[in-house]
Amino acid sequence: MKNNIIVFIKENVAWIMALFFVLLLWQGGVKFFHVPEYILPTPSQIIAEMSVSYRSLMRHSWVTIGEIVMGFTLGMISAFILSIGIVYSRTIKRAVYPFLMFFQVVPKMALAPIFLVWFGYGILPKVLISALVCFFPIVINTVRGLTAIEKELLDLTYSLNATKTQVLRKIRIPLSLPYVFSGLKIAISLSVIGAVVGEFIGTDRGLGYLIMMANANLETAMMFSTIIVLSFIGITLFLVVCLGERIVLMVWPSGPRNFEKREDIGGV
């Protein structure tokens, strides 16, 4: 354990020193120029606020994490299903793509009040906004992955009388996994933003609500504390997706080199 910590410090010494320097400069600059706490608190004041309000931060964090995970899951499942429809149907592609572009360019902050009117003040509008924000990058990357297959490989599968389902399950999906996970990495970060945007509009729980209350009361140290917690949540979820990518690629290897070993395609 001790050796692992030493190795970690050696490998990350540059950014650790940079972080330490920035915090030291921040602390000294605020003290030297006598900047009021409500404008810019010192790192020590932020740490003190986090230690005092950690129970409240934890309670609201679980609410936001739930919204993020549910929104991300909903967006991922619906995006993957739609991506398969786009790949296999030109009609679906032509019908859906204009709506995808429309919802992507519309500011999500503008949609949040509408969702609030439609679905009330519960958790549903936050989950839907989070899902909507992360939906587009997953669709684009998944479609790209499902179609980035060599024509010769597809011809080979059809020559073996493989069905579309078999080609999808044994060729398209495994080969598209790097693209899919690229979209998931982007989406998990955006889902954090979507959940917080939803909480800004109307709620009495969550880290977004905590930021609004802190802003109304000029509790800047509390705002910074909440932002730090949100950043930690986002980084943690991003690392979870990266870990999931490693596990899936180990269990379900991608690449045309595995095709020759699959004797069950097309009943051959």
Secondary structure, DSSP 8 states (H G I E B T S, - for coil): -HHHHHHHHHHTHHHHHHHHHHHHHHHHHHHHHT--TTT---HHHHHHHHHHSHHHHHHHHHHHHHHHHHHHHHHHHHHHHHHHHHHH-HHHHHHHHHHHHHHHHS-HHHHHHHHHHHHTTSSHHHHHHHHHHHHHHHHHHHHHHHH---HHHHHHHHHTT--HHHHIIIIIHHHHHHHHHHHHHHHHHHHHHHHHHHHHHS-SSSHHHHHHHHHHTT-HHHHHHHHHHHHHHHHHHHHHHHHHHHHHHHHS--SGGGGGG-TTGGG-
